[in-house]
């Protein structure tokens, strides 16, 4: 056994109103099971009564049953080898036990006033139940001083339980505030110096009766629970609650010298769970609410090399699952992915992110408050990427191989998911009431989702933008969007970028089914069904003065709308005569109000083998071809 060179203070308060002390069978040489059977027979015993024995004469191989209160009166007791101290509702307090080798103790014996020294004893059960009253946690609204002591007690208990070999740490009924912003001196402050940290190879198991709250503060940065390069960790149950609506949003800046003053008035980096450089992590059935920033943040230990490779010795966050969780009222984002790979978000509820009207002073300057702060998305994939002087992409952070599935998104201010800068993302089987959007991301799959607008005939369900870097490379590349249903939006989808496959989607009762924007190329739309009874609804439209659209195939679409199935205006007007065409082929086009399919001031569009109940209107356009259509007539 490992020898402890100095006592480990384990913080506990006295348990009161327990049962009784059996004054017989104090030192038991028989088996523990036989002893417990004897003790259980005395139903009138009171565990709170003082013991009528001491430990000075304890013998090797003895099992010592603690079913009474044993006050050591400040003394140190040296125990022989192979002593078994068993908990039966009592306690040992006010002193030190120096253990010898091959000893065993129940974790319930440990308390605030008991020091453990000598050779570290083995815990009988490697799961540990944290009793906040016994450990000295003060619950309810408290001062900063008490909230800091709460944090220190819980943190020390976690670390020392880990030292004893505990791998499951349980908390049931507790509602307490924890000061997790102590000692902040700027962004470089190690958040783990004030957060509640979870070590490697450890499970924190909470229940629906567990509330861990951020002590209200005035600082822009904090994290309530942190995994600082912690592997093989699970966190389950419980409520993690931020201070969004009690936070003090006063002006705050940091002076880095040389006239470099950073403004932190935004107060947007208070998080409830920060996972940094950690692998093999599971977060299950945790309820998050009201952070000043994000419910969960993912990051690596450090930024990466320009190639995206890790610097030697640095760790990334990898192989994480967050499941069955609820995230409510995050001020900034519910989840922010700053760096991470092989991560799954499964069966979560993400609601009310970023809400609240932004206030401004008389000069138009923002007044920061509990109202939402940008980006204000349910989930934000935002790896740090920049451009070098030569225009090449500097991949300082990565978000790769991440899945969001089976989740419900409601009432998130700016949108449900923004795939800002990420690669190899899968978004599937979710329910959205706002939008999924992009900035500069590639190899993204969005499938089997249900979009239903919370604003009838408002918003856009799905957007792929266009972002071309200094080297002329389109960074929105290779998206797949299929088997989704989109209902009651202003626009079903808005599409730019290149190399996309958009198929087998149902777009219902939207004002516009598909909206084309500039720089869309090498993309196929096929077998989508667009139906709408919205007044003046249209199937395909384009942004006014859309440019650089080429090699777009729209195949086998079924479009039935009130007004125009196809309405193209000012599309590729500045294109040269050799540009590749936009093709509508084998589509079924129906206008309930008998509006024609319209092409005006546009170039290089072909209609082939379509069925339409109305004619085609072509005006001020070039290279518009109609071949083999059932109604093949220009009005």
C-alpha positions in Angstrom: 0.0 0.0 0.0 1.1 3.6 -0.7 2.2 5.5 2.5 0.6 8.9 3.1 3.3 11.3 4.3 0.9 13.7 5.9 -2.7 13.5 6.9 -5.5 14.1 4.3 -8.1 16.4 5.8 -11.6 15.3 4.6 -14.1 18.0 5.1 -17.3 16.9 6.9 -19.9 18.3 9.3 -21.4 16.2 12.1 -24.3 14.0 11.2 -27.2 14.5 13.7 -30.3 12.6 14.6 -29.0 9.3 13.5 -29.9 6.0 15.1 -28.3 4.5 18.2 -25.1 3.0 19.5 -25.0 -0.7 20.3 -22.7 -0.9 23.3 -22.1 -4.6 22.7 -19.9 -6.3 20.1 -17.4 -3.5 19.8 -14.5 -5.4 18.6 -15.7 -8.2 16.4 -13.4 -11.0 15.3 -16.3 -12.7 13.4 -17.3 -11.8 9.9 -18.8 -8.4 9.1 -22.0 -9.9 7.9 -22.5 -11.7 11.3 -21.8 -8.4 13.1 -24.4 -6.4 11.1 -27.0 -9.1 11.7 -26.4 -8.7 15.5 -26.6 -4.9 15.4 -29.7 -4.8 13.3 -31.6 -6.8 16.0 -31.3 -3.9 18.5 -33.9 -1.5 17.0 -33.9 0.8 20.0 -30.2 1.8 19.6 -29.4 5.5 19.0 -26.4 6.1 16.7 -25.9 9.6 18.0 -25.0 8.4 21.5 -21.3 8.4 22.4 -19.4 5.2 22.1 -18.3 3.5 25.3 -15.0 2.2 23.8 -11.9 3.7 22.2 -9.5 2.5 19.5 -6.3 2.5 21.6 -6.4 -1.3 21.9 -7.6 -2.2 18.4 -6.1 -5.5 17.2 -5.0 -6.8 13.8 -7.8 -8.5 11.8 -10.4 -6.8 13.8 -13.7 -5.4 12.3 -14.7 -2.3 14.2 -18.3 -1.4 13.9 -19.1 2.3 14.1 -22.7 2.6 15.1 -22.2 5.4 17.7 -20.3 8.7 17.9 -16.6 8.2 18.7 -14.9 11.5 19.7 -11.1 11.2 19.5 -10.7 14.5 21.4 -7.9 15.7 19.2 -5.8 12.6 19.7 -3.9 10.6 17.1 -4.6 6.8 17.1 -2.1 4.4 15.5 -3.9 1.4 14.2 -2.4 -2.1 13.6 -2.4 -3.8 10.2 -5.5 -5.4 8.7 -8.1 -3.3 10.6 -11.6 -3.1 9.1 -13.7 0.0 10.1 -17.3 -0.5 9.1 -20.0 2.2 9.0 -23.3 1.5 10.7 -24.7 5.0 11.0 -22.2 6.5 13.5 -19.1 8.6 13.1 -15.5 9.2 14.3 -14.5 12.8 14.8 -12.0 15.3 16.1 -8.7 13.5 15.6 -6.4 11.4 13.4 -6.3 7.8 12.5 -3.0 6.5 11.3 -3.6 3.3 9.4 -1.2 0.4 8.7 -1.1 -1.8 5.7 -4.0 -3.9 4.4 -6.7 -1.9 6.2 -10.2 -1.2 5.1 -12.6 1.7 5.8 -16.1 2.7 4.7 -16.1 6.1 3.0 -19.1 7.1 5.1 -16.8 7.3 8.2 -14.8 10.2 6.8 -15.8 13.7 8.0 -14.6 17.3 8.5 -12.8 16.7 11.7 -11.2 13.3 10.9 -7.7 13.1 9.5 -6.4 10.0 7.8 -2.7 9.3 8.0 -0.2 6.5 7.8 -0.7 3.9 5.0 -3.7 4.7 2.8 -6.6 2.3 3.7 -8.7 0.7 1.0 -12.2 1.9 0.6 -14.7 -0.9 0.8 -16.8 0.6 -2.0 -15.2 2.7 -4.7 -18.4 4.7 -5.1 -18.7 7.6 -2.7 -21.9 9.5 -1.6 -21.3 13.2 -0.9 -23.6 14.4 1.9 -23.5 18.2 1.7 -24.5 18.7 5.3 -21.8 16.3 6.6 -19.2 17.9 4.3 -20.0 21.5 5.4 -21.8 22.8 2.3 -24.0 25.8 3.2 -27.1 25.6 0.9 -29.3 28.5 -0.3 -28.3 32.1 -0.9 -24.9 32.8 0.7 -22.1 35.4 0.7 -19.2 35.2 -1.7 -17.0 34.0 1.2 -19.3 31.1 1.9 -19.8 30.3 -1.8 -16.0 30.1 -2.2 -15.8 27.8 0.8 -18.5 25.6 -0.8 -16.4 25.4 -4.0 -13.2 24.5 -2.0 -15.0 21.9 0.0 -16.5 20.1 -3.0 -13.2 20.4 -5.0 -11.1 19.0 -2.2 -13.5 16.2 -1.5 -13.5 15.2 -5.2 -9.7 15.2 -5.3 -9.3 13.3 -2.1 -11.9 10.8 -3.0 -10.0 10.3 -6.2 -6.8 9.8 -4.1 -8.5 7.0 -2.2 -9.4 5.3 -5.4 -13.1 6.4 -5.7 -14.3 6.3 -9.3 -18.0 7.1 -8.7 -18.9 10.3 -6.8 -22.6 10.6 -6.0 -24.5 13.7 -5.0 -28.2 13.6 -4.2 -30.1 16.4 -2.5 -28.2 19.6 -2.6 -29.0 23.2 -3.7 -26.0 25.4 -3.2 -24.0 28.3 -4.8 -20.3 28.0 -5.7 -18.0 30.9 -6.3 -16.1 29.9 -9.4 -14.6 33.3 -10.4 -12.2 33.7 -7.5 -8.7 35.1 -8.4 -9.6 36.2 -11.9 -6.8 38.4 -13.2 -7.5 38.3 -17.0 -8.3 35.9 -19.8 -5.0 34.1 -19.1 -6.3 33.0 -15.7 -6.4 29.3 -15.4 -10.2 28.6 -15.0 -9.4 25.4 -13.3 -8.0 27.4 -10.4 -11.5 28.5 -9.6 -13.8 26.0 -11.3 -15.1 22.7 -10.0 -12.7 20.3 -11.8 -13.4 16.7 -12.6 -10.3 14.4 -12.8 -9.7 11.5 -15.1 -11.2 8.1 -14.6 -14.1 9.5 -12.6 -17.9 9.6 -12.6 -19.9 12.4 -11.1 -23.4 11.1 -10.6 -26.1 13.6 -9.6 -29.9 13.3 -9.3 -32.8 15.6 -10.1 -32.5 16.9 -6.5 -28.9 18.2 -7.2 -28.5 21.9 -8.0 -25.1 23.3 -8.5 -25.3 27.1 -9.0 -22.9 29.8 -10.0 -22.5 32.4 -7.3 -23.5 35.7 -9.0 -20.5 37.8 -10.0 -19.3 40.6 -12.2 -16.6 39.0 -14.3 -16.6 38.2 -18.0 -15.1 34.7 -17.6 -15.9 31.7 -15.5 -16.7 28.0 -15.8 -18.8 26.1 -13.3 -17.5 22.6 -14.0 -14.4 21.9 -16.0 -12.6 18.9 -17.5 -9.1 20.2 -17.8 -7.5 17.4 -19.9 -9.5 14.7 -18.1 -10.0 11.4 -19.8 -12.6 8.7 -19.1 -15.1 10.9 -17.4 -18.8 10.6 -17.0 -21.2 13.3 -15.7 -24.9 12.4 -15.2 -28.0 14.0 -13.7 -28.3 17.2 -11.8 -28.9 20.8 -12.6 -26.1 23.2 -13.5 -27.4 26.8 -13.1 -25.7 30.0 -14.2 -26.1 33.6 -13.0 -27.4 35.1 -16.2 -30.2 37.0 -14.5 -28.2 37.9 -11.4 -24.9 38.8 -13.1 -23.5 42.3 -12.8 -22.8 43.5 -16.4 -20.6 46.4 -15.6 -18.0 47.7 -18.1 -14.8 45.6 -17.9 -11.5 45.8 -19.7 -8.1 44.3 -19.5 -4.8 46.2 -19.9 -2.2 44.1 -21.7 0.3 47.0 -21.9 1.5 49.0 -24.9 -1.9 50.6 -25.2 -3.4 47.2 -25.8 -6.7 47.3 -23.8 -9.2 44.6 -24.5 -12.9 45.3 -24.0 -14.7 42.6 -22.0 -18.0 44.5 -21.6 -19.8 41.7 -23.4 -19.5 39.2 -20.4 -20.1 36.3 -22.8 -17.7 33.7 -21.5 -19.4 32.3 -18.5 -19.9 28.6 -19.2 -21.5 25.7 -17.1 -19.3 22.9 -18.5 -16.0 23.4 -20.3 -14.4 20.3 -21.8 -10.8 21.0 -22.7 -8.3 18.5 -24.3 -10.2 15.6 -22.9 -11.1 12.1 -24.4 -13.7 9.5 -23.7 -16.3 11.7 -22.0 -20.0 11.1 -21.4 -22.5 13.7 -20.3 -25.9 12.2 -19.7 -29.2 13.7 -18.5 -27.8 16.9 -17.2 -30.0 20.0 -17.0 -28.2 23.2 -17.9 -29.7 26.7 -17.5 -29.0 30.4 -17.5 -25.2 30.8 -18.2 -24.0 34.3 -19.1 -22.3 32.5 -22.1 -22.7 28.9 -23.1 -24.0 25.8 -21.4 -21.2 23.6 -22.9 -18.0 24.6 -24.6 -15.5 22.3 -26.3 -11.9 23.2 -26.9 -8.5 21.7 -27.2 -5.6 22.2 -24.8 -4.1 24.8 -27.2 -4.5 26.1 -30.7 -3.1 23.9 -33.5 -0.4 24.4 -36.1 -1.4 26.0 -39.4 -2.0 22.6 -40.9 -4.5 21.6 -38.2 -2.0 19.2 -36.6 -1.6 19.3 -32.9 1.6 20.9 -31.4 3.7 18.2 -29.8 2.4 17.2 -26.4 -0.9 19.0 -26.7 -4.2 17.3 -26.3 -7.5 17.6 -28.2 -11.0 17.0 -27.2 -12.1 13.7 -28.7 -14.7 10.9 -28.4 -17.4 12.7 -26.4 -21.1 12.1 -26.2 -23.6 14.5 -24.7 -27.0 12.8 -24.5 -30.5 13.2 -22.9 -29.6 16.7 -21.7 -31.6 19.9 -21.5 -30.1 23.3 -22.2 -32.3 26.4 -21.4 -31.8 30.1 -21.7 -28.1 30.3 -22.5 -27.3 33.9 -23.1 -24.8 33.3 -26.0 -25.0 29.7 -27.4 -26.2 26.5 -25.8 -23.2 24.6 -27.2 -20.0 26.0 -28.7 -17.6 23.8 -30.6 -14.3 25.7 -30.7 -12.2 22.6 -31.3 -13.1 18.9 -31.1 -13.4 15.6 -33.0 -15.5 12.5 -32.8 -18.3 14.1 -30.7 -22.0 13.2 -30.6 -24.9 15.4 -29.3 -27.9 13.0 -29.0 -31.5 13.4 -27.8 -31.1 16.8 -26.2 -33.5 19.7 -25.8 -32.0 23.1 -26.7 -34.3 26.0 -26.1 -34.6 29.8 -25.6 -30.9 30.5 -26.5 -29.9 34.2 -26.8 -33.3 35.7 -26.2 -33.9 39.2 -24.9 -33.9 42.6 -26.6 -30.6 44.4 -27.0 -30.6 47.7 -25.2 -28.7 50.8 -26.5 -27.8 54.2 -24.9 -28.6 57.6 -26.4 -25.5 57.4 -28.6 -26.4 54.0 -30.0 -23.8 52.1 -27.9 -24.8 48.7 -26.6 -25.8 48.4 -23.0 -24.9 44.9 -22.0 -27.4 43.1 -19.8 -28.9 39.7 -19.4 -30.3 40.0 -23.0 -28.8 37.6 -25.5 -25.3 38.1 -26.9 -24.1 37.0 -30.4 -24.0 34.5 -32.0 -27.2 33.4 -30.2 -27.5 30.0 -31.8 -28.5 26.7 -30.2 -25.3 25.1 -31.5 -22.3 27.0 -33.0 -19.5 25.1 -34.8 -16.9 27.8 -34.8 -13.3 26.7 -35.1 -10.7 29.4 -35.3 -9.5 29.8 -38.9 -7.7 32.6 -40.5 -5.9 33.4 -43.8 -2.2 33.6 -44.1 -0.6 36.5 -46.1 -0.5 34.2 -49.2 -4.2 33.5 -48.8 -3.9 29.9 -47.6 -6.1 28.7 -44.8 -4.6 28.6 -41.3 -6.4 25.8 -39.5 -5.7 26.9 -35.9 -8.6 24.8 -34.6 -10.8 22.0 -36.0 -14.3 20.8 -35.6 -14.5 17.4 -37.4 -16.5 14.2 -37.3 -19.3 15.6 -35.1 -22.9 14.3 -35.1 -26.0 16.1 -33.8 -29.0 13.8 -33.8 -32.5 13.2 -32.3 -32.5 16.7 -30.7 -35.3 19.2 -30.3 -34.6 22.9 -30.9 -37.1 25.5 -29.9 -37.1 29.3 -29.7 -33.4 29.9 -30.2 -32.9 33.5 -31.2 -30.6 33.6 -34.2 -31.1 30.0 -35.3 -30.8 26.4 -34.2 -27.4 25.4 -35.7 -24.7 27.4 -37.5 -22.0 25.3 -39.1 -19.7 28.3 -39.1 -16.3 26.7 -39.7 -16.3 22.9 -39.6 -15.8 19.7 -41.6 -17.4 16.3 -41.6 -20.5 17.2 -39.7 -23.7 15.1 -39.6 -27.1 16.7 -38.5 -29.8 14.1 -38.5 -33.3 13.2 -37.1 -33.7 16.5 -35.3 -36.7 18.8 -34.9 -36.1 22.5 -35.7 -38.3 25.5 -35.5 -35.7 27.9 -36.9 -32.8 27.4 -39.2 -29.6 25.5 -39.9 -27.0 27.8 -41.5 -23.4 27.9 -42.7 -20.5 30.3 -43.0 -17.5 28.4 -44.4 -17.8 24.7 -43.9 -17.4 21.5 -46.0 -18.5 17.9 -46.1 -21.7 18.4 -44.1 -24.7 16.0 -44.1 -28.1 17.2 -43.1 -30.7 14.4 -43.3 -34.0 13.2 -41.9 -34.8 16.4 -40.0 -38.1 18.1 -39.5 -38.1 21.9 -39.9 -41.3 23.7 -38.9 -41.1 27.4 -38.6 -42.1 29.0 -35.3 -43.0 32.1 -37.4 -45.5 31.0 -40.0 -44.1 32.0 -43.4 -41.1 33.6 -41.8 -37.4 32.7 -41.5 -35.4 30.4 -43.8 -35.0 26.7 -42.8 -31.7 25.9 -44.4 -28.9 28.1 -45.8 -25.6 27.3 -47.5 -23.8 30.5 -48.1 -20.9 31.2 -50.3 -17.4 32.2 -48.9 -14.5 32.5 -51.3 -11.1 33.0 -49.8 -8.2 35.1 -51.0 -7.0 32.2 -53.2 -10.4 32.0 -54.9 -11.4 28.8 -53.2 -15.0 28.3 -52.2 -15.1 27.1 -48.6 -18.8 26.0 -48.5 -18.2 22.8 -50.3 -19.8 19.4 -50.6 -23.0 19.5 -48.6 -25.6 16.8 -48.7 -29.2 17.7 -47.7 -31.7 14.9 -48.1 -34.9 13.3 -46.7 -35.8 16.5 -44.7 -39.3 18.1 -44.3 -39.6 21.8 -44.3 -42.9 23.5 -43.4 -44.3 27.0 -43.1 -41.1 29.0 -43.9 -40.6 32.2 -45.9 -37.8 30.3 -47.8 -37.4 26.6 -47.6 -33.7 26.7 -48.5 -31.2 29.3 -49.7 -28.3 27.8 -51.6 -24.8 29.0 -52.6 -21.4 27.3 -52.6 -20.4 24.3 -54.7 -20.6 20.5 -55.0 -23.8 20.0 -53.2 -26.4 17.1 -53.5 -29.9 18.2 -52.4 -32.4 15.4 -52.8 -35.7 13.8 -51.7 -36.8 16.7 -49.5 -40.4 17.8 -48.9 -40.9 21.6 -48.8 -44.5 22.4 -47.7 -46.4 25.7 -47.5 -43.3 28.0 -47.9 -43.5 31.3 -49.7 -40.4 30.2 -51.7 -39.2 26.6 -52.0 -35.6 27.1 -53.1 -33.8 30.4 -53.3 -30.6 30.5 -55.4 -27.8 32.9 -54.6 -24.5 33.9 -56.2 -21.6 31.5 -56.6 -23.6 28.3 -56.7 -21.9 25.7 -58.9 -21.6 21.9 -59.6 -24.8 21.2 -57.6 -27.7 18.8 -58.1 -31.3 19.2 -56.9 -33.2 16.0 -57.5 -36.5 14.5 -56.5 -37.5 17.2 -54.2 -41.2 17.9 -53.7 -42.3 21.5 -53.2 -46.0 22.1 -52.5 -47.5 25.3 -51.2 -50.9 26.9 -50.8 -49.4 30.2 -49.5 -50.6 33.2 -51.4 -48.1 34.1 -54.3 -45.9 31.2 -53.4 -43.1 30.1 -55.8 -41.0 27.0 -56.3 -37.5 28.2 -57.5 -36.4 31.9 -57.3 -33.1 33.6 -57.2 -31.5 36.6 -55.5 -31.6 39.7 -57.6 -28.4 40.0 -59.7 -27.3 36.5 -58.9 -23.8 35.9 -60.4 -21.5 33.0 -61.2 -24.1 30.2 -61.2 -23.2 27.3 -63.4 -23.4 23.6 -63.8 -26.6 23.4 -61.7 -29.0 20.4 -62.4 -32.5 20.5 -61.2 -33.9 17.0 -61.9 -37.2 15.2 -61.3 -38.6 17.9 -59.1 -42.4 18.1 -58.3 -43.5 21.7 -57.8 -47.0 22.7 -57.1 -47.4 26.3 -55.8 -50.0 29.1 -56.0 -48.0 31.3 -58.3 -44.9 30.5 -60.3 -43.1 27.1 -60.1 -40.0 28.8 -61.6 -39.3 32.5 -61.3 -35.8 33.6 -62.4 -34.9 37.3 -62.6 -31.6 38.8 -63.3 -29.7 35.5 -63.1 -26.2 35.4 -64.5 -26.8 38.6 -66.5 -23.1 39.4 -66.6 -22.1 35.8 -67.6 -20.2 35.2 -70.9 -21.7 33.2 -73.7 -19.7 30.1 -72.9 -20.9 29.7 -69.3 -22.3 26.3 -68.4 -26.1 26.1 -68.2 -28.7 25.7 -65.5 -30.8 22.7 -66.3 -34.4 21.9 -65.3 -35.2 18.4 -66.5 -38.0 15.9 -65.9 -39.8 18.2 -63.5 -43.6 18.4 -62.9 -44.5 22.1 -62.7 -48.0 23.2 -61.5 -49.3 26.7 -60.8 -52.6 26.7 -59.0 -53.3 30.2 -60.2 -52.1 29.5 -63.8 -49.0 31.7 -63.6 -46.4 31.0 -66.2 -42.8 29.9 -65.5 -40.8 33.1 -65.8 -37.3 33.9 -67.0 -36.3 37.5 -67.2 -33.0 39.2 -67.8 -31.2 35.9 -67.3 -28.8 33.7 -69.3 -28.0 30.1 -70.0 -31.1 28.2 -68.7 -32.4 25.0 -70.3 -35.8 23.4 -69.8 -35.9 19.7 -70.9 -38.7 17.1 -70.8 -40.7 18.9 -68.1 -44.4 18.8 -67.6 -46.1 22.1 -66.9 -49.7 23.2 -66.7 -48.7 26.7 -67.9 -46.5 28.3 -70.5 -43.0 29.9 -70.1 -42.5 33.6 -70.1 -39.0 34.6 -71.4 -38.0 38.3 -71.6 -34.7 40.1 -72.1 -32.8 36.9 -71.8 -30.1 34.9 -73.7 -29.6 31.3 -74.4 -32.8 30.0 -72.9 -33.6 26.6 -74.4 -36.9 24.6 -74.3 -36.7 21.0 -75.4 -39.3 18.2 -75.2 -41.5 19.9 -72.6 -45.2 18.9 -72.5 -46.1 22.5 -72.6 -43.3 23.8 -74.7 -44.5 27.3 -75.4 -43.1 30.8 -74.7 -45.7 33.4 -74.0 
